[in-house]
Amino acid sequence: MYLEEYIDNMRQSPYIKERICTNGVSSFNFTRQAFFKEHWTKLTTRARGLFIDTHTNSIKARGFDKFFTIGERRDTELDRVIENFNYPVNCYVKENGYLGICAGEKVDSSYRLWCASKSTDTGWYAARFEDL
């Protein structure tokens, strides 16, 4: 599916919210309704910290797909998870719900970091993440 069509499908979904950021960038995230009604599709699981430059139809930055706890869904039952691991396995502790996203951006002849938090590239969280 081409990115332009993908963007249109996300915009039409009642379970995905678009937030206009700066410089033609939009963030796409699943809604609270998707979360509480467990409406998980390929679109809603991917719409998590997804930033797209809607002028060029290019992905600016993205977090990672929505993930589920062990046993939350059939495909995350322990026997299935173990069966489908790709080894070696890396494990991480998720400290909190804070999502920081960083991408490289060319400005003139140099690069700089472009930082955002869950759904915006402005505000305290995005600025704090850039400071870190």
C-alpha positions in Angstrom: 0.0 0.0 0.0 1.4 3.4 -0.9 2.0 5.8 1.9 -0.6 8.3 0.5 -3.3 5.6 0.6 -2.1 4.5 4.0 -2.5 8.1 5.3 -6.0 8.3 3.8 -7.0 5.0 5.5 -5.7 6.3 8.9 -7.5 9.6 8.4 -10.8 7.7 7.7 -10.5 5.4 10.7 -12.5 6.4 13.8 -9.8 4.6 15.9 -6.9 6.8 14.8 -6.3 10.4 15.6 -4.3 12.8 13.5 -2.6 15.7 15.2 -1.1 18.5 13.1 2.4 19.3 14.3 4.9 21.8 12.8 6.3 22.1 9.3 3.8 19.9 7.5 4.2 17.0 9.9 1.3 15.1 11.4 1.3 12.5 14.1 -1.0 9.5 14.0 -1.9 7.6 17.1 -4.6 5.1 18.1 -7.5 6.6 20.1 -8.6 5.8 23.6 -11.6 4.2 22.1 -9.4 1.8 20.2 -7.5 1.0 23.4 -10.5 0.4 25.6 -12.5 -1.5 23.0 -9.4 -3.5 22.0 -9.9 -2.5 18.3 -6.5 -3.7 17.1 -5.9 -3.9 13.3 -2.8 -3.5 11.2 -3.6 0.3 11.1 -4.3 0.9 14.7 -1.3 -1.1 16.0 1.0 0.8 13.7 -0.5 4.2 14.6 1.6 4.8 17.7 4.1 7.6 17.6 4.0 7.7 13.8 5.0 11.1 12.4 4.5 11.7 8.7 5.5 14.7 6.6 2.2 15.1 4.8 3.7 17.5 2.2 6.2 15.0 0.9 4.3 11.8 2.1 7.4 10.5 3.8 7.8 9.1 7.3 9.6 11.6 9.5 9.9 9.3 12.5 8.0 6.5 14.2 7.9 4.7 17.5 7.1 1.1 17.4 3.9 -1.0 16.9 1.5 -1.3 19.9 2.7 -4.3 21.9 0.7 -6.6 24.2 1.5 -8.3 27.5 1.9 -12.1 27.8 -1.5 -13.7 27.6 -3.4 -10.5 26.6 -4.2 -12.0 23.2 -4.0 -15.4 21.6 -0.8 -14.5 19.8 0.8 -13.4 23.0 0.1 -16.6 25.0 3.4 -17.9 26.3 3.5 -21.0 24.2 3.0 -19.0 21.0 5.5 -16.3 22.0 8.2 -18.9 22.7 7.4 -20.7 19.5 7.7 -17.5 17.4 10.8 -15.9 19.0 13.6 -14.7 16.8 16.8 -15.5 18.6 18.7 -14.0 20.2 16.1 -12.3 22.2 16.6 -8.9 23.8 14.5 -8.0 26.8 14.0 -4.5 28.2 12.2 -3.0 31.2 9.5 -0.5 30.3 10.0 2.1 33.0 7.0 4.3 32.3 4.6 5.4 29.6 6.8 8.2 28.4 7.5 7.8 24.6 10.3 9.9 23.2 11.0 9.7 19.4 14.1 11.1 17.7 15.1 11.3 14.1 17.9 12.8 12.1 17.1 15.8 10.0 19.2 17.5 7.4 19.3 21.3 7.8 21.4 23.1 5.2 24.7 21.1 5.0 24.5 19.5 8.5 22.2 17.2 10.5 20.3 17.8 13.7 18.0 15.8 15.8 14.3 16.2 15.5 12.5 15.2 18.7 9.0 14.5 19.6 6.9 12.8 22.3 3.9 10.6 21.8 1.9 12.8 19.6 3.6 16.2 19.2 6.9 17.8 18.4 6.3 20.8 20.7 5.7 21.1 24.4 7.4 20.1 27.6 7.9 16.4 26.9 9.3 16.9 23.4 11.7 19.6 24.8 12.7 17.4 27.7 13.4 14.5 25.4 15.5 16.8 23.2 17.4 18.0 26.3 18.2 14.4 27.3 
